[in-house]
Amino acid sequence: MTELYALLPALVLGLGGMVLLTGGVLAKKSETTPAVTFGAVVLLAVAAVVNLLAPDTLIWNGLFKTSLFTRFADTLVYLGAIAALILSVDYNKREGIARFEYPILVLFAVIGMIAMISAADMLTLYLGFELQSLALYICAALARDNLRSTEAGLKYFVLGALASGLLVYGISLVYGFAGTTNFAALGEVFRSGTAGVGTIAGVVFVLVGIAFKISAAPFHMWAPDVYEGAPTSVTALFATAPKAAAMALFLSVMAGPFGHLTGQWSALIQILAVLSMVIGALAAIGQSNIKRLLAYSSISHMGYALMGLATGTVDGIQASLVYIAIYVVMSFGVFGCVVAMRRNGQSVEKISDLAGLASEHPGFAFAMAVFMWSMAGIPPLAGFFAKLYVFATAFNAGLDTLTIIGIVASVVSAFYYLRVIKVMYFDKGQPNFERVSAGAGFVMAVGAFATIVFVILPGPLMAVAGEAAKALMG
Amino acid sequence: MNQLGFPILSLITYLPLLGAFIIATLSGDEAKIACRARAIALGFSVLVLVLGVYVWTQFNTGIAGYQFVEAMPWLSGINVEYRMGVDGISLFLILLTLVLTPIAILSSNGIKTRARSFFAAMLLLETMTIGMFAATDFVLFYIFFEAVLLPMYLIIGVWGGERRIYAAVKFFVFTLAGSLFMLLALVWIWRHLGTTNIAVITHAAIPAHAQMWLFLAFLAAFGVKAAVWPLHTWLPDAYGEAPVPGTIMLAAVLSKMGAYGFLRFALPMLPNASYAAEPLMFTLGVVAVIYISYVALAQTDMKRMIAYSSVAHMGVIIIGLFTFTVEGIEGALFQMLSHGLVIAGLFICAGILTARGQGLTLKNLGGLASNMPVFAAALMFFTLANMGLPGTSGFIGEILVIVGALKVNFWVSLLGGAGMVLGVTYSLVLVRAVLFEKYARPELAGLKDLTGREYAMLLPLAVLVMWLGVYPSSFTHAFDAPINALVQAHSAALNPHMALAMVTAK
């Protein structure tokens, strides 16, 4: 029975998705899309609630686990997916890409993410990884008549396939040298804290494969193009749910089976973190497209989140989880704003298109300013606390240089976030944006509200993340 | 909880935030919103002023530590608590903020566009500033210290003058870069002392080599904010381009945040490093006083001239702080209050001319004394106070600093004092160019004298300047306890050095 209960969220999504698919195929009209999206959102919400009530288990001979850690990460995935679906309703309709398959693909991708997060074996990990990737490749190319969208889909597919190849090669090496793919058994094998060159090579390949998915530099090349090319509603999904899932996977693999090898991989994670923070900050300066800017911003955020992992401690994992949680909320909020950037029936993506927004849509501009400031890490907004926790834990773990680089990168990145605010508030212009749709307005309001009030009640999130980190590290 | 039994400091801090929220929900046509928003902003700022005065009446001057203390669990994960409190040092800086915010709001009738956002930003600024002075936890302090940037950035950038965008971005990037060094210091302190409670960390023993690094970090953060030469270059742009209410808040209140930071953190926490940095800080202070006074003399714009005079006065404050004498530090603190009131008066005078459609280029002004006698008297009064005429607040602050400096180093005292003479020159140039000689342009003769609203802004300031100048002990006796404690702790921390320094001084 507990097995069933632990799988219930995935079952709800899978079976529900099948029903919606059947319904959509039979109805065969694009008008069904809002209904299907609504159904998908309901399924996600139900799954999210069931997930929170699920017990801690390890089922199927140690293939699939649920714990507070998986529940925490799953919740972030559900949040991101629900927000992205809400944003897609209006946007996809106006863009003429309102296909009923999209919400269903999102559901299947979410199942893959749940499998990634709950993986207790390299094989479950790989299955989940592929399931979510395949669904997302199609999503990226959703606007199939649009050149940039198809290009984005193809690029994502080719580079994603490479990442999968690296990952599976790494898994095979680890299996070959350690003789098992089970996380708990691997943990036992590496208990001594040492491993041969072959195993380490395997660990590095696994690490690189996952680094591709979170778009940590230097494996970030696909992100700006895919973010820019994919329809904005899909980009909103890419920036939230899969990032949270892949980051959780990163944490669970590195701290789980390879937890005793911290000494071997910590330096690699630090390099990834430094490169992501620096490249994310520097490359974003020259961007004029808001989606590309957010892609680089996301790369640098992954760098900060990795700082926590680099410590290899419970505190560090906690800081990373807090960072990811805050990142997901800021991201869906900011994409709520980007989705709402429409003029004369077309979506616009240039930063300069925002000129004069503060006079025309003060609420919209305020929300955007909140997200920009929060991402720049200016107190009292949530993004500041996210950075404070990772800096504090990294510094506490003796990673002084990493912390200093993080702080410097943070000043540099403040510069480009500030530019967006400058354009909205100081520059003269007539954005003539269309009325903000209810969905986008709702998503940005929720995101901005959470970002602002986090300062009053940081305790619960901190505490839950701490418990989740303990559950992971045992 | 505290002697009043309810969190009055939090109330004072967050009431303006409530006001800002109410203003943000106003709707109607532009003119009506502007009118209502100003009324609400004024109402809230006066209300918190009344509460602030009440705190003053209940304040016990005999205690060196924090009063009206509030403590609540907050960031439990990293052992940081929400702590508020005031002592003799922060009390008057909070009162200064409380007095100047309604005056700045009164001075904002030139704001016609997006008035709702403007008044919300002003109230937000008040919240952040008071919170910063009242915070007694380092993390909380840092948050308020940084958060001040957000409303100020918008106030300069949206409602400022021609080069507002340049000024706003420069202001933001300079202060942010400085503050992040303080963030490093904060993380170091949290890691090594295990707490960020200011009352605890200021008495912790920190190894001398670490003190030097921490001091440099604080110098970057507070030096930029206090516009210590040569970190002052953002200041003339920001002061010059900000709208009048913004300039008042920047010059009168925000510039004190840096000096307050030195006084609250650098001096008590890092006695060895502060002592070692004394020659450096004296040099920076003296250069600011003398060199910046000359720069002020060369300005052709009234607002920029006042801005540079402000940098020169910050030099005096820095000298006073680093004398480590009771006189010097009290003088610096007194000078902070006095300078806040006087500079606000001067910028209001500049704003009065702007409101009458006049540019502030000095050579286009002149002769106003004959048709605006009351304005002339006010400008003259604040200028005299600015140069430290006895009987005004400026005199007390400067004389205390000079006496304090004299105890430590004759030359610093002499050169710092020389700045007062230079202050006289640019002040008189300013007054002559604006008030006397003949009208530079015929339309100047038609300008009307002060309106009732302008009286309401200038009179309280003038009264306060006189009060501080004639009866300073109603303020200084609150300084005595905390500053004596600070100076004693300081000399105890470097006993051997201090004894040596005394001998040399004699």
Boltz contact constraints between the chains, C-beta under 6 A:
constraints:
  - contact:
      token1: [A, 378]
      token2: [B, 146]
      max_distance: 6.0
  - contact:
      token1: [A, 379]
      token2: [B, 143]
      max_distance: 6.0
  - contact:
      token1: [A, 379]
      token2: [B, 146]
      max_distance: 6.0
  - contact:
      token1: [A, 379]
      token2: [B, 147]
      max_distance: 6.0
  - contact:
      token1: [A, 380]
      token2: [B, 143]
      max_distance: 6.0
  - contact:
      token1: [A, 380]
      token2: [B, 147]
      max_distance: 6.0
  - contact:
      token1: [A, 391]
      token2: [B, 187]
      max_distance: 6.0
  - contact:
      token1: [A, 392]
      token2: [B, 78]
      max_distance: 6.0
  - contact:
      token1: [A, 392]
      token2: [B, 187]
      max_distance: 6.0
  - contact:
      token1: [A, 395]
      token2: [B, 187]
      max_distance: 6.0
  - contact:
      token1: [A, 395]
      token2: [B, 191]
      max_distance: 6.0
  - contact:
      token1: [A, 396]
      token2: [B, 191]
      max_distance: 6.0
  - contact:
      token1: [A, 407]
      token2: [B, 180]
      max_distance: 6.0
  - contact:
      token1: [A, 407]
      token2: [B, 184]
      max_distance: 6.0
  - contact:
      token1: [A, 411]
      token2: [B, 177]
      max_distance: 6.0
  - contact:
      token1: [A, 411]
      token2: [B, 180]
      max_distance: 6.0
  - contact:
      token1: [A, 414]
      token2: [B, 176]
      max_distance: 6.0
  - contact:
      token1: [A, 425]
      token2: [B, 158]
      max_distance: 6.0
  - contact:
      token1: [A, 426]
      token2: [B, 157]
      max_distance: 6.0
  - contact:
      token1: [A, 426]
      token2: [B, 165]
      max_distance: 6.0
  - contact:
      token1: [A, 458]
      token2: [B, 75]
      max_distance: 6.0
  - contact:
      token1: [A, 459]
      token2: [B, 76]
      max_distance: 6.0
  - contact:
      token1: [A, 462]
      token2: [B, 77]
      max_distance: 6.0
